[in-house]
Amino acid sequence: MTRFPRSVSDYQKLQRQFDDLLQHIRSLEVFRHFLQGLSESELRSLANDHTIVVLNVSAIRNDAFLITADAIRILHLHSFSGSFIFDLTKSFLEAITQSNDLTQTRSAIKKIDSVLKNLWDHAVNPILQALGFTQTPVSEMWPRVWWVRSGILSVLPFHAAGYHNSNPPRSTLDRVISSIVDF
């Protein structure tokens, strides 16, 4: 049976024990950063030859953290709200799980197209604009973007967002090489 602290002094004693244990663990070279995040310079070094986009969704606000070798910036995604994301995800999942009869396939394609356009308009295009990826690259070296997603965002195809039948092209596929990391 677990014994819970009964008083403030019990909590304070446990906190001191935890702090001492944490200090001991961090005194070991291999664990010197135990339970600590990376520093800004360590984060920027991860984006040496590419860009990392960490998508954050919360009840307070929704942001993209844009990490390059030079800087870390925050882009507030005003119209990318929780309910909007939920609706996009629901529509996408419905579309990819519909049965194979022709009438449902047409409906599924329309839903997926709508999801890709909305994802482009409300998240991907503002992110790529902020990063300066506004056109199809003309050189052989295309920029690489690592999309870091978590939770419900892991369902959405950021790498395929856009207007695929437009001229000029307006899609993730036409601007960057995408890699995806999900948590």
N, C-alpha and C positions, 0 to 999 in steps of 0.2 A: 504494500500500500504506500502511495506517495504521500509524504508529509509536506504540507504547504506551510510557508512561514506565517507566524501568527502576529507578528508586530513589525513596526517600521525598523526597529533595530535588527530583527532577523533578516529583513530585506537588505539592509545596509551591509550586514555581515556577508550575505551571499554575493552582493555586488563587489565587495572587496576581494572575496575569494575568486570570483570570475576575473576581475581586473588583474590579480596576481597571476592567475593561470594564463591569461592572454599575454601578459608581459613575458612570462617564461617561454611560451611557445614562440613569440616573436624574437626572443633572444637567440633562437636557433637560426643560423644563417639561411637555411633552406625555407624557413617559414617567416622570414622577417616582414613580409607583407600580408600575413595571415588575416583574413576577414577585412582587408582593405581594398578599395578600388585602385585602379591605375591612376597615376598622376596624369596631368594634361600632356606633358611631353611624351610619356609612355603611350598614351592613346594616339597622339599625332604620329608617333613612329610606326604604329600599326598601319597607318594609311600612307605609307611611303610612296608607292607608285599608283595609287588609286584613291577612291573616295569611299568612306563608310557612311551609310545613312542608317541611323538607329531610329526606328519609329516608336514613339511613345504615345500611348492612348490612356487617358485617365478621366475621371469624373470632373477634374478641374480644368484641364486643357489638353490639347493634342498637338504634339510637336514632332519635328524631325530634327535630330541632332546630326549636323553635317560635319564630318570629321575628315580633314585633309592633313597633309604633312605640315601645312602652314598655320592652320587655325581650327578651332572648334566653334561652330556657329549653331544657333538655334533658330529654326524656322517654325513659326506658329502656323499650324494648318487650321485656319479659322472654320472652314466649312466641313472639316473632316471629323464630325462629332461621333460620339458613341452610338447613338441611334442610327445615324447614317451608315456607319460601318456595319452595324448589326444587319441592317436591311440589305446592304450590298452582299454580305457574306451569305445571308439566307437565300437570296436570289441566285448567287453563284452555285451554292450547294444544290439547290433545287434543279438548276439547269444541268449540272453534270451527273445527276442521279436519275434523270428522267429516262423512261424506257425508250426502246429503239423504234417505235412506230413513227412514220414520216411526219405526222402532224405535231407530235411532241418534239421531234428533232428540230423542226423549224422554230418552234417556240423556244427551245433550249438555246439555239443559236442566237436568237434575238435577245434573250436574257443575258447570255455571256457577252455579247456585243455591248449591251447597255452597261454591264458591270465594268468592262474594260474602259469604256468612255468615261464613266463617272470616276473611276479610280485615277484616270489620267487628269481629268479636270480638277479634282479636289485634292490630290496628293502628288502624284508623280510629276506632272508638268510644273507645278510650282517649285518642287524640289530641284528638278533639272534646270529650270530657269535660274534659280538661286545659285546653282553650281556653275552656270555659264554654258551648259550643254544644250544649246538652243537649235542646233542644226545637225544634220547627218555629217559625221566627220569625213573630211576629204583625204586624210592621211591613212596610212596602214595601221597606225597606232590609235585604236579607239580607246576612249576612257572606260575604265572599269568601275562599276559601282557595286559595292557589297550592301545588299539590303538586309538589315538585321531586324527581324520581326519576332513578335512574341504573342502568345494568346490567340485571340480571334484573328489578328492580322496575318497569322501564319497560313490561313486558308486562301487569302487573296493573292492573285497573280500580278504583283507589281512589275515583274519582268516582262509582262505581256500587255500592260496597260496601253491604251491609246485608241486612235482612230485609224484603223488598218487599211481603209480604202480611200484615204485622203491624199491629195496632191497639193502641196508637198507633204511628205510623210510626217505624221505626228504620233509617234509611239515610242515607248521605251526601246524597243528593238531597233529603231532607226537612229538612236542617239548614243547608246552606251552598250557595253557588254555587261550583263548582270550576273551576279553571283548572289546566292541567298543563304542566310544563316537564320535558323529558327530556334527559339528557346521555348 
